[in-house]
């Protein structure tokens, strides 16, 4: 059981430090919408990870067939990233009050939207699907209790590190002016569009070679 915990910790740390669109989106949501927005996004990402883990364990062979559709999934995820990036770059505005301070307005429907954006941004990433497929395949010989501990530890570590990113971004937001936040939104939008273009190019150019 100790080995399962250690492996879960290592896998969780590996997944949490991997650079991708999710980490920039966590920071962006936390800066734009405060802790509540960051938590909603992280909850969506965590829910998608849990969905993939459960799916990979309950329907291993069916989950494996998802790789056969990695091109379609990759294109879908790329389009989603580009759409979000375009919205952030051209349409996302920083609201300020009369004193020039940032106004944060997050309604229930906004929280749901942020949650869903985190869920689909993560679950439509072929690299995330491949990660969980590799892990699911590598632990197929372990007992059910060991797999529960391993995946539970991994998901818990990822959740904790994502929450830490929210708090750190929230602390940073207090030191930023609305103008600086606007520049961060521009940078974030460009990063998301860049990730989307890179992902769709990699999927179309190298997808068949990885089969």
N, C-alpha and C positions, 0 to 999 in steps of 0.2 A: 504493500500500500504506500510505503514511503517513496518507492520508485515512481509510482503513478503521480504523487504530489509534485515531486521534483520535475518530472517530465512536463506536467501541466504548467508549472511555474515558468519553465524555460520556453515552452511554446507560447504562453501568454505574453511573456516579455518580447519574444520575437515578433509576434503579431502586432503588439502595441507600439513598437518602435519603427515598424516598417513605414516608409514614407509613401504617402498616397493622397488622393483627393480628400479622403475622410478627415485626416488630421487637420488640413487647412480649413475644412468646413466646420469642424468643431470650434476652432479658434474664431472663425468668422461669425458663427452663430452666437458665440459667447460675447463677442465684442458688440455685435449689433443688437442682440436681444437679451443680454444679461445672462445670469445663471439659469433662469427658467428656459430660455431658448436653447442654451447649451445642453441642459439636462434632457430636454425633449429630443434633441438630435442624437445624443448619446443613447437614449432609450431606444430609438429607432435602430441604430447600429447594433446595439446589444440584442434586440429582438430578432434581427436578421441573422446574427451569428447563432443564436439559439435555434432558429428555424432550420438553418443549414446543418447544425449538429444533429438535431432530432431526425431530420430527413435522411441524413447520411447513415444513421444507425438503424432506422426503421425500414428504410428502403434502399439498402446499399447498392444493389444492382441498378435500380432506377436512377439513383443519384449518379452512378457511374456514367450512365448514358447522357447526362447533362454535358459531359465533355464533348460528346459528338455534336452538340449544338453550341460550342464555345464561340463560333463565329457570330451566330445570331445574337447570343447573349452579350458578346463583346460590343457589337454594333449598337445594340439597345442601350447598354450602359454608357457607351461613348456619347450617343445622342443626348441622353439624360444629362451628362456632365456639361456638354456644350450648351444645352438650353439653360441650365442653372447658371453657368458662367456668363452667358449673354444677359440674363436677367440681372445678375449682380452687377455686371459691368455697365449696363446702359439704363436700367430701370430702378435699381435699388437706391433709395434716397435716405440720407441721414436726417431725421427730424430734430429740430432744435427749438427751444423755448425762447422767450424774449431775452433771457440772459445769455443766450448762445450755448446753453448746455444741451446735451443729447437727451431726447425724449424716447423712452422705451414703451411701446404699446404692443402688448402681446395678448390677443384675444384667444378664446378657446379654439377657434377654427385655425388660428395661426399656429398654435401648439400642435394641433393634429397635422397640419401641413409640414411643419418642421420635422415631426416624428416620421412621417411617411417619406420625406426626402432623405433622411438618414437611413431608413430601412431599405429603400430601393437603390440608393447610391451604393450601399455596401453589398446587397444581395445580387446586383447586376454586374458586379466586378468579377470577371473570369478568374483573376488571380486569387480572390477570396474563395471561390468555389473550388479551385484547384488545391488550395491550401487545406481545406477541410476534407477534400477527397483523399489527399495523401495521408493525412492523419487518420482518417477513418479506415483506410486500407492497412496502415501500419499497426493498428491496435486491434485488428479483427480477432486475433488469437487470445486477447485478454478477457478475463471474466467480466461480467456485467458490472459488478461493483467497482472493479478497477477502472473501467471506462468511465463510469459516472464520476469517480474522483478526479480522473485525469481531465476530462472535459470541463467539469465543474470548476476545478482550480484554474484552468486556462481561461475560461470565460470570466471568472471573478477577477483575475489579474488584469485582463483587458479592460473590464469595466472600471476598475479602480484607477488605472492609468488615464483612461478617457475622462473620468471625473476630475482627476488632477489637472488635466489640460483645461477643463472648463474653469476651474478656480483660478488657475494661473492667468488665463485670458481675461477673466473677470477683473483680476487685480490690475492687469495691464490697461484695461479699458478706462479705469478711473484716472489714469494719467494721460489719456489721449484727448485731444480736442476733436470736435466733430469734423474738422477739416482733415485731420490725420486719419480718422476712422473712414472718411470718404476715400482717401488714398489707399487704405488697406482693402476696402471693398473693390477698388479697381484692380489692385494686385491679385486679390483672391479670384476675381472673375477671370483674369488672364490666366492664372494658374489652372483653374478648372477647365477652361477652354483648351489650354495646352495639354492637360492630362487627357481630355476627351479625344483630341486629334491624335495624340501619341498612341492611345489605346486602340482607336479604330484603325490606325495605320499598322500597328503591330498585329492586330487581329487579322486584318486582310492580307498582310504581307507574309506573316509567319504562321498563321493558324494551321494551314495544311501541313507544314513541316513538323508541327508538334503532335500530329495525329499518330 
